[in-house]
């Protein structure tokens, strides 16, 4: 009986290995069809016979983003929503523009690692490791420097100059997602209760009220 169980376990393991051995794409591409009737983890494929060159094209990344906002930065994201040909390919990219001393505030990408290339300017970058260490790893980048932000970790960038700065980022997911820490905590809809936030941040309620009013 014991030998039979071992044999069955080996057969099951072999089947699993066979079933999941090929994790690569099974076709040349799967251009997103946002109107497709099928719900999948991602987007359904457009009929290959209807695919056009424009499905693989995004224009306008040469245009600087408008940084006239409270934080002084603008992210122009190119994900599968803007470039349907990215569907199933596992990548996205972004252009980030910074006003003088502009900030891309602390945020995280729940589904992607980010590789960040500074094209112009001098920028302070950093990320914080997970609990319990919460270690800040930071660096001042110069033009041409490349830095990596690991998936799911809070990170930020700040322009350290009186001129504009610009960077290009690659992301390891067609839809990397973004959670801006301050917006999520103080600008959720509906609000997180002040009782929760005062205890979490160990501050008075009027401070929480003031922070929530800004988001």
Buried (B, 14 or more C-beta within 10 A) or exposed (E): EEEEEEEEEEEEEEEEEEEEEEEEEEEEBBBBBEEEEEEEEBBBBBEEEEBEEEBEEBEEEEEEBEBEEEBBBBBBBBBBBEBBBBBBBBBBBBBBBBBBEBBBBBBBBEBBBBBBBBEBBBBBBBBBEEEEEEEEBEEEBEBEBEBEBBBBBBBBBBBBBEEBBBBBBBBBBBBBBBBBEBBBBBBEEEBBEBEEBBEEEEEEEEEBBEBBEEB
